[in-house]
Amino acid sequence: MTEHSQWIWYPGDYEIWLHQKASVLRQYRGYICPPSWRLDAAYTSVKFRRKYELAEPAELILSAQGDFVALLDSDMTPIPYKRNPVTSIRLPAGEHTLSINVYNDREIPALYAAGAGIDSGNGWEVTALNGSWLPAAHWNFDEIEHPPQAFPFSYKECDPVSAEQRDEGELIDFGRETFGYVEFHDVKGNGGIQLYYGESREEALAGQLAETFDVLDVDGSVAQVWRTPVTRAFRYIHIKTNDDVEWGSVKHLYEFLPMDQRGSFRSSDGRLNDIWELSAHTLQLSMREFLYDGMKRDRWVWSGDANLGFLINNYVFFEQDVTKRTLIALRGKNPVDIHINTIMDYTFYWFLSCYDYYLYTGDLTFIRSNYANMLSLMEFCLNRRNDKGMMEGYPEDWVFVDWAPMERRGALTAEQLLLCRSMETVAYFARELEDDRNERKFAALAGELRERIFQSFWDEERGAFLHGVWNEELQRDILKYPSMFGVRFGYLNAAQREAVKTGVLMNESVQKIITPFMRFFELEALCELGEEEHVLSEIRNYWGGMIDLGATSFWEEYDPNLPPELQYDMYGDKYRKSLAHAWGAAPIYLIGKYILGVQPVEAGYSRYTVEPKQGVLEWMEGKVPTPRGDIAIYMDSDRIVVTTCSSGVGTLVFGSEGMPEASEGKLTPLEDNRYELLLEKPDYTYEIKLNH
């Protein structure tokens, strides 16, 4: 086959089909545990077409995932072919349009074509027979023998780090949180092998109170390898057998998505270094077909969780295919009749995630291909506003915000801020795509809502946003969420920023946040307000507190005030808490953006800033990945070294008591002993000597 041919399909169908299959893999104590929202399906019948011109007849090699018929121009007579998995048709000379209809109600209808100058890939169009044609989609399935039926994972064989006899069985420890199959070698006898999995030692020893377990029915009269039928998340396994069953050794087949860890961080603070590395492992476990929340529970695609995971990924792996698959799967298909994940705020996080993806990658092609879905999702939101133009939860909606206790009825300030930012995002993309009408429409709607939010909810005397309004009565509680979003979206002036910093975010009397999910936004807001040193202290204590309790990946929730024996409780169940949760990897983002100080200013790092936080660490070094290569930083009390990526223009901002020296470029003095250096040379190392 030619190296240019690829399996092609209807845009979005692979991601939506894969999401449907993956979403029902979660089990709870032996039973299927599907998600509580609509699972869309791929189209079962699609038509591909390709115009071609041949000077003489030629052979086209074909394979389809499904049943297919090939037609030429407007002729309804099928082009004959042999009914083999890989077959061919003969194309006549001249200018013609080849159409191939594919039907499949199990996997996605897909096509592979090679030869005759019309290899499948670019140039092919597809329709779901709905009156419109789109460029056919493809990914990295480029071998005709391997259609897009199974996701291309990698595997690594791992041995346990320890084993001990416990409670009439053997407790196996693989050293840290992991995911995959379990294999038994040299199995003999007949009977069963019971496996009780645990993210913690306590869970594995809890028998059928463990969230997941398996039973292998073995016929081991001949020594052989037995593998568990499904993949599991665990660190520990408690293994029990019938008396007449024996096994020689147990191994773990780790299943993962191969990714390069492009980002890095090392410093004079060993605890921060450990937290960064554990965060990278936590995120990697959840980055697979999609960006999941956690691998034991839920193995589902949640929009809010993914929003954080995308941002963290931008500072460590920069694996954007996962991001794109996840965004497509979350959006699903039209018509829209309920919020993403049934959660109102999670719909808004989807818009924010699209913006973040474009800012960090500059991939306007992806935005363009999903723009129509953005507009229809936003229209769904607009049609659910109340008579004041604000969003309230319908009876079928879940208004989440966070797990903390709060009033969720009515128009919450935090939700209005998320809606406002979402409308600004749609207006921004409309401008990028030269859709003037929608740019004007959504910019005006966002401006009106932003003004209404401050008129309705900003308490000038208390220097804070009020919680919301319910039954036309102001909810005068002050919680951190709207202040965090107000800072994050740049909606507050200098006086308001100072007021919410001292009166809300650093006020001990305001209700505390206990989930890493909202701690992400809380600590990000504090970094935006110049409290990076305080944030590092919080990271050491909060994430370090999990390490002190034996964590080998970061958790869904952590309350430092709970005793150790209660740390795994959640949702009314002893071991329901996820101990490997993507949103727990937040320190990578906070350190990369605010301590190493690297962030894009324009899409795809065409312009970016480097503003390392001085004075909080004796020394630090790290890399931040970009679509244009990596940006490397080293800093101690005497010098700053920055190596630029392959293109784009950066701006280095730093402080120095006296006039510093730069190895290249012109230094521009700013206020308060601050200086600026333009980083114009690609793949170049700039060195600045600081003056004390």
C-alpha positions as CSV (number, residue, x, y, z in Angstrom):
1,M,0.0,0.0,0.0
2,T,1.2,3.5,-0.6
3,E,2.4,5.5,2.4
4,H,-0.2,8.2,1.8
5,S,-3.3,6.1,2.2
6,Q,-5.2,6.2,5.5
7,W,-8.5,4.9,6.9
8,I,-11.1,7.7,6.5
9,W,-14.5,8.3,8.1
10,Y,-17.2,10.9,8.8
11,P,-15.8,13.8,10.9
12,G,-16.3,13.2,14.6
13,D,-17.7,9.6,14.2
14,Y,-14.5,7.9,15.4
15,E,-14.4,10.0,18.6
16,I,-18.1,9.6,19.3
17,W,-18.1,5.9,18.6
18,L,-15.0,5.4,20.8
19,H,-16.5,7.5,23.6
20,Q,-19.7,5.4,23.5
21,K,-17.6,2.2,23.8
22,A,-15.2,3.5,26.5
23,S,-18.0,5.1,28.6
24,V,-19.5,1.7,29.5
25,L,-16.2,0.1,30.6
26,R,-16.6,1.3,34.2
27,Q,-17.7,-1.4,36.6
28,Y,-18.9,-1.2,40.2
29,R,-18.6,-4.4,42.2
30,G,-19.1,-6.6,39.2
31,Y,-21.9,-4.6,37.5
32,I,-21.9,-2.3,34.5
33,C,-21.9,1.4,35.4
34,P,-22.8,3.5,32.4
35,P,-22.8,7.3,32.6
36,S,-25.9,9.3,33.4
37,W,-26.0,11.2,30.2
38,R,-26.8,10.6,26.5
39,L,-24.3,8.5,24.6
40,D,-24.3,9.5,20.9
41,A,-23.5,7.0,18.2
42,A,-21.7,7.1,14.9
43,Y,-23.7,7.3,11.7
44,T,-24.3,3.8,10.4
45,S,-24.5,4.7,6.7
46,V,-22.2,7.2,5.0
47,K,-21.1,8.0,1.4
48,F,-17.6,8.8,0.4
49,R,-16.7,10.5,-3.0
50,R,-13.6,11.5,-4.9
51,K,-13.3,13.2,-8.3
52,Y,-10.5,11.9,-10.4
53,E,-9.0,12.2,-13.9
54,L,-7.1,9.3,-15.5
55,A,-5.4,9.1,-18.9
56,E,-5.9,5.3,-18.9
57,P,-7.8,2.8,-16.8
58,A,-6.2,2.0,-13.4
59,E,-6.7,-0.4,-10.4
60,L,-7.9,1.0,-7.1
61,I,-7.3,-1.2,-4.0
62,L,-10.1,-1.0,-1.5
63,S,-11.0,-2.1,2.0
64,A,-14.0,-1.0,4.0
65,Q,-15.0,-1.3,7.6
66,G,-18.5,-2.5,6.9
67,D,-20.4,-3.5,3.7
68,F,-20.0,-1.2,0.7
69,V,-21.0,-0.5,-2.8
70,A,-19.0,1.5,-5.4
71,L,-20.7,3.7,-8.0
72,L,-19.4,5.8,-10.8
73,D,-20.9,9.3,-11.6
74,S,-24.7,9.0,-11.6
75,D,-24.8,5.4,-12.7
76,M,-26.7,3.2,-10.2
77,T,-25.1,0.0,-11.4
78,P,-22.5,-1.2,-8.8
79,I,-18.9,-1.5,-9.9
80,P,-18.1,-5.2,-9.4
81,Y,-15.4,-6.4,-6.9
82,K,-14.4,-9.7,-5.2
83,R,-15.9,-10.0,-1.7
84,N,-12.5,-10.2,0.1
85,P,-11.3,-8.1,3.1
86,V,-8.9,-6.4,0.7
87,T,-10.2,-6.1,-2.8
88,S,-10.0,-3.8,-5.8
89,I,-12.0,-2.2,-8.5
90,R,-11.0,-1.0,-12.0
91,L,-11.6,2.6,-12.7
92,P,-12.1,3.8,-16.3
93,A,-10.1,6.6,-17.9
94,G,-11.4,10.1,-18.1
95,E,-12.9,12.6,-15.6
96,H,-15.3,10.9,-13.2
97,T,-16.7,11.0,-9.7
98,L,-16.3,7.8,-7.7
99,S,-18.8,7.2,-4.8
100,I,-18.6,4.5,-2.2
101,N,-21.4,3.9,0.3
102,V,-20.4,2.1,3.5
103,Y,-22.7,0.7,6.1
104,N,-21.8,-0.6,9.5
105,D,-23.9,-0.8,12.7
106,R,-21.1,-2.1,14.9
107,E,-18.1,0.1,14.3
108,I,-17.8,3.3,12.3
109,P,-18.2,3.0,8.5
110,A,-14.7,3.6,7.3
111,L,-12.8,3.3,4.0
112,Y,-9.3,2.7,2.8
113,A,-8.3,3.3,-0.9
114,A,-4.9,3.1,-2.5
115,G,-3.8,3.6,-6.1
116,A,-5.0,5.3,-9.2
117,G,-3.7,8.6,-7.8
118,I,-6.6,8.9,-5.3
119,D,-5.3,7.5,-2.1
120,S,-7.7,7.9,0.8
121,G,-6.9,10.9,3.0
122,N,-6.9,14.4,1.7
123,G,-9.2,15.1,-1.2
124,W,-11.9,12.7,-0.2
125,E,-15.3,14.0,0.9
126,V,-18.0,12.3,2.9
127,T,-21.7,12.8,3.7
128,A,-24.1,11.3,6.3
129,L,-26.7,11.6,3.5
130,N,-28.0,14.8,5.1
131,G,-27.5,17.1,2.2
132,S,-23.9,18.3,3.1
133,W,-20.5,17.1,2.2
134,L,-17.4,17.5,4.5
135,P,-13.7,16.6,4.1
136,A,-13.3,13.1,5.3
137,A,-11.6,12.7,8.7
138,H,-8.6,10.5,9.5
139,W,-6.0,9.9,12.2
140,N,-3.1,7.6,12.3
141,F,-4.7,4.4,11.0
142,D,-2.5,4.0,7.9
143,E,-2.3,0.3,7.4
144,I,-5.0,-1.4,5.4
145,E,-4.9,-4.5,7.6
146,H,-5.6,-2.4,10.8
147,P,-8.9,-0.5,10.5
148,P,-10.1,1.8,13.3
149,Q,-11.6,-0.9,15.5
150,A,-9.4,-0.8,18.5
151,F,-7.5,2.0,20.1
152,P,-3.7,1.7,19.5
153,F,-2.4,1.4,23.1
154,S,1.1,0.4,24.1
155,Y,1.9,-2.2,26.8
156,K,4.7,-2.8,29.3
157,E,5.1,-5.9,31.5
158,C,5.7,-5.0,35.2
159,D,6.6,-7.1,38.2
160,P,5.3,-6.6,41.7
161,V,7.6,-4.7,44.1
162,S,6.5,-6.8,47.1
163,A,4.1,-9.6,48.2
164,E,2.9,-10.8,51.6
165,Q,0.6,-13.4,52.9
166,R,-2.6,-11.8,54.2
167,D,-6.0,-13.1,55.2
168,E,-5.8,-16.5,53.4
169,G,-4.4,-14.9,50.3
170,E,-1.5,-12.9,48.9
171,L,-1.3,-9.1,48.9
172,I,0.6,-7.9,45.9
173,D,2.0,-4.3,45.7
174,F,3.0,-2.8,42.3
175,G,4.6,0.2,44.0
176,R,2.3,2.9,42.6
177,E,-1.0,3.6,41.0
178,T,-1.2,1.8,37.6
179,F,-3.7,0.5,35.0
180,G,-4.0,-2.5,32.8
181,Y,-4.3,-6.3,32.9
182,V,-3.1,-8.9,35.3
183,E,-1.4,-12.1,34.2
184,F,-0.9,-15.4,36.1
185,H,1.9,-17.7,34.8
186,D,2.3,-21.4,35.4
187,V,-1.3,-21.9,36.6
188,K,-2.1,-25.4,37.7
189,G,-5.3,-27.0,39.0
190,N,-9.0,-26.3,38.5
191,G,-11.1,-23.7,40.2
192,G,-11.0,-19.9,40.7
193,I,-8.6,-17.1,41.3
194,Q,-10.2,-14.1,43.1
195,L,-8.6,-10.7,42.6
196,Y,-9.6,-7.7,44.8
197,Y,-8.2,-4.5,43.5
198,G,-7.3,-1.5,45.6
199,E,-5.9,2.0,45.0
200,S,-5.1,1.7,48.7
201,R,-3.9,-1.2,50.8
202,E,-7.1,-1.0,52.8
203,E,-9.3,-1.3,49.8
204,A,-7.6,-4.4,48.4
205,L,-8.0,-6.1,51.8
206,A,-11.7,-5.2,52.1
207,G,-12.9,-8.1,50.0
208,Q,-16.2,-7.5,48.2
209,L,-16.3,-4.0,49.7
210,A,-13.5,-3.1,47.1
211,E,-14.9,-1.1,44.2
212,T,-13.6,-3.6,41.6
213,F,-12.8,-7.3,41.7
214,D,-12.5,-10.2,39.2
215,V,-12.8,-14.0,39.4
216,L,-10.9,-16.1,36.9
217,D,-12.3,-19.6,36.3
218,V,-9.3,-21.6,35.4
219,D,-8.6,-25.0,34.0
220,G,-5.0,-25.3,34.8
221,S,-4.3,-29.0,34.2
222,V,-1.6,-27.8,31.8
223,A,0.6,-24.9,32.9
224,Q,-0.3,-21.8,30.9
225,V,-0.9,-18.0,31.2
226,W,-4.2,-16.7,32.4
227,R,-5.1,-13.0,31.9
228,T,-7.9,-10.9,33.4
229,P,-10.6,-10.2,30.9
230,V,-10.7,-6.4,31.4
231,T,-8.3,-3.6,32.4
232,R,-8.4,-2.3,36.0
233,A,-6.9,0.6,38.0
234,F,-5.0,-0.4,41.1
235,R,-1.8,-0.3,43.1
236,Y,-2.6,-3.4,45.3
237,I,-4.3,-6.7,44.5
238,H,-5.4,-9.2,47.2
239,I,-5.3,-12.6,45.5
240,K,-7.1,-15.6,46.8
241,T,-7.4,-19.1,45.2
242,N,-9.2,-22.4,45.8
243,D,-7.1,-25.0,47.5
244,D,-6.4,-26.9,44.3
245,V,-5.3,-23.9,42.2
246,E,-1.6,-22.9,42.1
247,W,0.2,-20.2,40.2
248,G,3.9,-19.6,39.7
249,S,4.1,-15.8,39.3
250,V,1.9,-12.8,38.7
251,K,2.6,-9.9,36.4
252,H,0.9,-6.7,35.4
253,L,0.5,-5.6,31.8
254,Y,0.5,-1.8,32.0
255,E,-1.7,-0.3,29.3
256,F,-0.9,3.3,28.3
257,L,-0.9,5.9,25.6
258,P,2.8,6.6,24.6
259,M,3.6,10.2,25.1
260,D,6.8,12.2,25.4
261,Q,7.2,14.1,28.7
262,R,8.4,17.3,27.1
263,G,7.8,19.5,30.1
264,S,10.1,19.4,33.2
265,F,10.8,21.1,36.5
266,R,13.6,20.9,39.0
267,S,14.4,23.2,41.8
268,S,16.2,23.6,45.2
269,D,12.9,22.4,46.8
270,G,12.8,18.6,46.8
271,R,9.2,18.5,48.0
272,L,8.1,20.6,45.0
273,N,10.1,18.4,42.7
274,D,8.3,15.3,44.1
275,I,4.9,16.9,43.7
276,W,5.6,17.9,40.1
277,E,6.7,14.3,39.2
278,L,3.7,12.8,41.0
279,S,1.4,15.2,39.2
280,A,2.8,14.1,35.8
281,H,2.2,10.5,36.6
282,T,-1.3,11.3,37.8
283,L,-2.2,13.1,34.5
284,Q,-0.6,10.4,32.3
285,L,-2.8,7.7,33.9
286,S,-5.9,9.7,32.8
287,M,-4.7,10.6,29.2
288,R,-5.8,7.7,27.0
289,E,-8.5,7.5,24.3
290,F,-9.7,10.7,26.0
291,L,-8.8,12.7,29.0
292,Y,-10.6,10.9,31.8
293,D,-11.3,12.1,35.4
294,G,-9.9,9.0,37.1
295,M,-9.0,5.5,36.1
296,K,-10.8,3.5,38.9
297,R,-13.7,5.8,39.1
298,D,-15.1,7.0,36.8
299,R,-13.2,6.4,33.5
300,W,-15.7,8.9,32.1
301,V,-15.2,12.1,30.1
302,W,-16.2,15.0,32.3
303,S,-16.0,18.5,30.8
304,G,-14.9,20.3,33.9
305,D,-12.2,17.7,34.8
306,A,-11.0,17.8,31.2
307,N,-10.8,21.6,31.2
308,L,-8.2,21.4,33.9
309,G,-6.5,18.4,32.4
310,F,-6.0,20.2,29.1
311,L,-4.3,23.1,30.7
312,I,-2.0,20.8,32.8
313,N,-1.2,18.8,29.6
314,N,0.0,22.0,27.9
315,Y,2.8,22.2,30.4
316,V,4.0,18.6,30.5
317,F,3.1,16.4,27.5
318,F,1.5,18.8,25.0
319,E,-0.4,15.8,23.5
320,Q,-3.1,17.5,21.6
321,D,-4.8,14.6,19.8
322,V,-6.2,13.6,23.2
323,T,-7.5,17.1,23.7
324,K,-9.2,17.1,20.3
325,R,-10.8,13.7,20.7
326,T,-12.1,14.7,24.1
327,L,-13.6,17.9,22.9
328,I,-15.4,16.2,20.0
329,A,-16.7,13.4,22.3
330,L,-17.9,15.8,24.9
331,R,-19.8,17.9,22.4
332,G,-21.5,14.9,20.8
333,K,-24.1,15.3,18.1
334,N,-27.1,17.6,17.5
335,P,-29.8,18.2,18.6
336,V,-28.7,19.6,22.0
337,D,-31.3,18.9,24.6
338,I,-29.4,18.9,27.8
339,H,-26.1,20.3,29.1
340,I,-22.8,18.5,28.7
341,N,-22.6,15.8,31.3
342,T,-26.0,17.2,32.4
343,I,-24.0,19.9,34.3
344,M,-24.7,23.5,33.4
345,D,-21.2,24.8,34.3
346,Y,-19.6,21.9,32.4
347,T,-21.2,23.2,29.2
348,F,-19.4,26.5,29.8
349,Y,-16.1,24.7,30.5
350,W,-16.3,23.2,27.0
351,F,-16.3,26.6,25.5
352,L,-13.3,27.7,27.7
353,S,-11.5,24.5,26.7
354,C,-11.9,25.3,23.0
355,Y,-10.4,28.8,23.7
356,D,-7.5,27.4,25.7
357,Y,-6.8,24.8,23.0
358,Y,-6.5,27.5,20.3
359,L,-4.5,29.8,22.5
360,Y,-1.8,27.1,23.2
361,T,-1.8,25.5,19.7
362,G,-3.0,28.1,17.2
363,D,-4.9,25.3,15.4
364,L,-7.7,27.3,13.7
365,T,-8.5,24.3,11.4
366,F,-9.9,22.4,14.4
367,I,-11.8,25.4,15.6
368,R,-13.3,25.9,12.1
369,S,-14.4,22.3,11.9
370,N,-16.2,22.6,15.3
371,Y,-17.6,26.1,14.9
372,A,-21.1,25.1,13.9
373,N,-21.3,22.9,17.0
374,M,-20.2,25.9,19.1
375,L,-23.0,28.0,17.7
376,S,-25.7,25.4,18.2
377,L,-24.5,24.7,21.8
378,M,-24.5,28.4,22.6
379,E,-28.0,28.8,21.1
380,F,-29.2,26.0,23.4
381,C,-27.8,28.0,26.4
382,L,-29.3,31.3,25.3
383,N,-32.7,29.7,25.0
384,R,-32.5,28.6,28.6
385,R,-31.9,32.1,30.1
386,N,-34.4,33.6,32.5
387,D,-36.2,36.9,31.9
388,K,-33.2,38.8,33.2
389,G,-30.9,37.1,30.6
390,M,-29.2,34.9,33.2
391,M,-28.8,31.1,33.4
392,E,-30.7,29.1,36.0
393,G,-30.7,25.4,36.4
394,Y,-33.7,23.5,35.0
395,P,-35.1,20.5,37.0
396,E,-33.1,18.1,34.7
397,D,-29.9,20.1,35.1
398,W,-27.1,19.5,37.6
399,V,-25.7,22.8,38.9
400,F,-22.4,21.6,40.3
401,V,-19.8,24.4,40.8
402,D,-18.0,22.3,43.5
403,W,-18.8,19.7,46.2
404,A,-18.9,22.2,49.0
405,P,-22.3,23.1,50.5
406,M,-24.1,26.0,48.8
407,E,-27.4,27.1,47.4
408,R,-27.7,25.9,43.9
409,R,-31.1,27.2,42.9
410,G,-31.6,30.4,41.0
411,A,-29.1,32.5,39.1
412,L,-25.6,31.9,40.6
413,T,-23.0,34.5,40.1
414,A,-20.3,32.0,39.2
415,E,-22.5,30.5,36.5
416,Q,-23.2,33.9,34.9
417,L,-19.5,34.7,34.8
418,L,-18.8,31.3,33.1
419,L,-21.6,32.1,30.6
420,C,-20.2,35.6,29.9
421,R,-16.8,34.2,29.2
422,S,-18.3,31.5,27.0
423,M,-20.0,34.2,24.9
424,E,-16.8,36.2,24.6
425,T,-15.1,33.0,23.4
426,V,-17.7,32.5,20.6
427,A,-17.3,36.1,19.6
428,Y,-13.5,35.7,19.5
429,F,-13.8,32.7,17.2
430,A,-16.3,34.4,15.1
431,R,-13.8,37.2,14.5
432,E,-11.0,34.7,13.8
433,L,-13.3,33.0,11.2
434,E,-14.5,36.3,9.8
435,D,-18.1,35.8,10.8
436,D,-18.9,39.4,11.4
437,R,-22.6,38.9,12.3
438,N,-22.0,36.5,15.1
439,E,-19.0,38.4,16.3
440,R,-21.2,41.5,16.8
441,K,-24.0,39.4,18.3
442,F,-22.1,37.6,21.0
443,A,-19.8,40.5,21.8
444,A,-22.9,42.6,22.5
445,L,-24.5,39.8,24.6
446,A,-21.4,39.3,26.6
447,G,-21.0,43.0,27.3
448,E,-24.6,43.3,28.4
449,L,-24.3,40.3,30.7
450,R,-21.0,41.5,32.2
451,E,-22.6,44.8,33.1
452,R,-25.6,43.1,34.6
453,I,-23.5,40.8,36.7
454,F,-21.8,43.7,38.4
455,Q,-25.0,45.7,38.8
456,S,-26.7,42.7,40.4
457,F,-24.1,40.9,42.4
458,W,-21.1,43.1,43.1
459,D,-21.2,44.4,46.7
460,E,-19.0,47.5,46.8
461,E,-19.1,47.8,50.6
462,R,-18.0,44.2,51.2
463,G,-15.6,44.2,48.1
464,A,-17.0,40.9,46.8
465,F,-19.5,39.2,44.6
466,L,-22.6,37.9,46.3
467,H,-23.5,34.3,45.7
468,G,-26.6,34.8,43.5
469,V,-30.3,35.4,43.4
470,W,-33.2,32.9,44.1
471,N,-36.9,33.8,43.9
472,E,-35.9,37.4,43.4
473,E,-34.1,37.5,46.7
474,L,-30.3,38.1,46.8
475,Q,-28.3,35.3,48.3
476,R,-25.8,37.4,50.3
477,D,-23.4,34.6,51.1
478,I,-19.8,35.3,49.9
479,L,-18.1,32.2,48.5
480,K,-14.8,32.2,46.7
481,Y,-16.0,30.9,43.3
482,P,-17.2,34.1,41.6
483,S,-14.2,36.1,42.8
484,M,-11.8,33.4,41.4
485,F,-13.5,33.6,38.0
486,G,-13.7,37.4,38.1
487,V,-9.9,37.5,38.5
488,R,-9.3,34.7,36.0
489,F,-11.3,36.4,33.3
490,G,-9.8,39.8,33.9
491,Y,-13.1,41.4,34.9
492,L,-12.0,43.2,38.0
493,N,-10.2,46.6,38.3
494,A,-7.2,47.1,40.5
495,A,-9.3,48.1,43.6
496,Q,-11.6,45.2,43.1
497,R,-8.8,42.7,42.7
498,E,-7.2,43.9,46.0
499,A,-10.6,43.7,47.8
500,V,-11.3,40.1,46.7
501,K,-7.7,39.1,47.5
502,T,-7.8,40.2,51.1
503,G,-11.5,40.0,51.8
504,V,-12.3,36.7,50.1
505,L,-9.5,34.6,48.8
506,M,-7.2,35.0,51.8
507,N,-9.9,35.4,54.3
508,E,-10.0,32.5,56.8
509,S,-13.7,33.1,57.6
510,V,-14.8,32.4,54.0
511,Q,-15.8,28.8,53.4
512,K,-12.7,26.8,52.4
513,I,-12.3,24.8,49.2
514,I,-11.3,21.1,49.7
515,T,-11.3,19.7,46.2
516,P,-8.2,19.9,44.0
517,F,-10.7,20.9,41.2
518,M,-11.5,24.3,42.6
519,R,-8.2,24.7,44.4
520,F,-6.8,24.9,40.9
521,F,-8.8,28.0,40.2
522,E,-8.3,29.4,43.6
523,L,-4.5,29.1,43.5
524,E,-4.5,30.4,39.9
525,A,-6.3,33.5,41.0
526,L,-3.9,34.1,43.8
527,C,-1.0,33.8,41.4
528,E,-2.7,36.4,39.2
529,L,-2.8,38.6,42.3
530,G,0.9,38.3,43.0
531,E,0.7,35.6,45.7
532,E,3.0,33.0,44.1
533,E,5.0,32.5,47.3
534,H,1.8,31.8,49.3
535,V,0.6,29.4,46.5
536,L,3.9,27.4,46.7
537,S,3.4,27.1,50.4
538,E,-0.2,25.8,49.8
539,I,1.1,23.3,47.2
540,R,3.7,22.0,49.6
541,N,1.2,21.6,52.4
542,Y,-1.9,20.4,50.4
543,W,-0.4,18.1,47.7
544,G,2.5,17.3,50.0
545,G,0.0,16.2,52.6
546,M,-1.3,13.5,50.3
547,I,2.3,12.3,49.7
548,D,2.7,12.2,53.5
549,L,-0.3,9.8,53.6
550,G,1.4,7.5,51.1
551,A,-0.2,8.8,47.9
552,T,1.5,7.6,44.7
553,S,-0.9,9.8,42.6
554,F,-3.0,12.7,43.5
555,W,-6.6,12.4,44.7
556,E,-10.1,13.5,43.7
557,E,-10.5,15.2,47.1
558,Y,-8.3,15.8,50.2
559,D,-9.3,17.3,53.5
560,P,-6.2,17.7,55.7
561,N,-8.4,17.8,58.8
562,L,-9.7,14.3,58.4
563,P,-8.0,11.4,60.2
564,P,-6.1,8.9,57.9
565,E,-8.8,6.2,58.3
566,L,-11.4,8.5,56.8
567,Q,-9.4,9.8,53.8
568,Y,-10.7,7.3,51.3
569,D,-14.4,7.8,52.1
570,M,-16.6,9.6,49.4
571,Y,-20.1,9.6,48.1
572,G,-21.3,7.5,51.1
573,D,-18.9,4.7,50.4
574,K,-15.7,3.6,52.2
575,Y,-13.5,3.4,49.1
576,R,-15.3,5.4,46.5
577,K,-12.8,8.3,46.3
578,S,-10.6,8.3,43.3
579,L,-6.9,8.2,44.3
580,A,-5.7,9.0,40.8
581,H,-7.7,12.0,39.5
582,A,-6.6,14.2,36.6
583,W,-7.6,17.4,38.3
584,G,-5.2,16.5,41.1
585,A,-2.2,17.3,38.8
586,A,-2.8,21.1,39.1
587,P,0.8,22.0,40.4
588,I,2.2,21.4,36.9
589,Y,0.2,24.2,35.4
590,L,0.7,26.5,38.4
591,I,4.4,26.0,38.4
592,G,4.8,26.2,34.6
593,K,2.7,29.3,34.1
594,Y,3.5,31.3,37.2
595,I,6.8,30.0,38.7
596,L,8.7,29.3,35.5
597,G,6.5,32.0,34.2
598,V,5.8,30.9,30.6
599,Q,2.5,31.5,28.8
600,P,1.3,32.3,25.3
601,V,0.0,35.8,24.6
602,E,-1.2,35.1,21.0
603,A,-2.4,31.9,19.5
604,G,0.1,29.1,19.2
605,Y,2.9,31.0,21.0
606,S,3.4,33.4,18.1
607,R,3.9,35.8,20.9
608,Y,4.6,34.7,24.5
609,T,6.0,35.9,27.8
610,V,8.6,34.5,30.1
611,E,8.4,36.0,33.6
612,P,10.0,33.6,36.1
613,K,9.1,34.2,39.8
614,Q,12.2,35.5,41.5
615,G,13.0,35.1,45.2
616,V,10.8,32.1,46.0
617,L,13.4,29.4,45.3
618,E,17.2,29.3,45.5
619,W,17.3,28.0,41.9
620,M,15.0,26.3,39.4
621,E,15.0,25.0,35.9
622,G,12.5,23.6,33.6
623,K,11.0,23.2,30.1
624,V,7.6,24.3,28.8
625,P,6.5,22.6,25.5
626,T,4.9,24.6,22.7
627,P,3.9,23.8,19.1
628,R,7.1,25.5,18.1
629,G,9.4,23.4,20.3
630,D,10.3,23.8,24.0
631,I,11.2,26.9,25.9
632,A,13.8,26.2,28.6
633,I,14.5,28.3,31.7
634,Y,17.1,28.4,34.4
635,M,17.2,30.9,37.2
636,D,19.1,31.5,40.4
637,S,19.9,34.6,42.4
638,D,22.6,35.7,40.0
639,R,21.4,34.9,36.5
640,I,18.5,33.9,34.2
641,V,19.0,31.7,31.2
642,V,16.2,31.3,28.6
643,T,16.4,29.1,25.4
644,T,13.7,30.1,23.0
645,C,11.6,27.8,20.8
646,S,11.9,27.6,17.0
647,S,9.7,30.6,16.1
648,G,7.5,33.3,17.6
649,V,8.6,36.3,19.6
650,G,8.9,36.2,23.4
651,T,9.2,38.9,26.1
652,L,11.3,38.2,29.2
653,V,10.3,40.2,32.2
654,F,12.4,40.2,35.4
655,G,13.6,42.3,38.3
656,S,17.2,43.4,39.1
657,E,18.3,45.9,41.8
658,G,20.9,47.4,39.5
659,M,21.3,47.5,35.7
660,P,21.6,43.8,34.5
661,E,23.6,42.6,31.6
662,A,22.2,40.6,28.7
663,S,24.2,38.4,26.3
664,E,22.0,39.5,23.4
665,G,19.3,42.1,22.8
666,K,18.3,45.4,24.2
667,L,17.1,45.7,27.8
668,T,14.2,48.1,28.4
669,P,13.8,49.5,32.0
670,L,10.3,49.3,33.5
671,E,9.0,50.6,36.9
672,D,10.1,49.2,40.3
673,N,13.5,47.9,39.1
674,R,11.9,45.7,36.5
675,Y,13.3,45.1,33.0
676,E,12.1,43.7,29.7
677,L,14.1,41.9,27.0
678,L,12.6,41.0,23.6
679,L,13.4,37.3,22.7
680,E,13.5,37.6,18.9
681,K,16.0,34.9,17.9
682,P,14.6,31.4,17.5
683,D,16.4,28.4,19.1
684,Y,18.7,30.8,20.9
685,T,20.0,30.9,24.4
686,Y,19.8,34.3,26.2
687,E,21.7,34.8,29.4
688,I,21.1,37.7,31.8
689,K,23.4,38.5,34.7
690,L,21.5,40.2,37.6
691,N,23.0,43.1,39.4
692,H,22.6,43.1,43.2
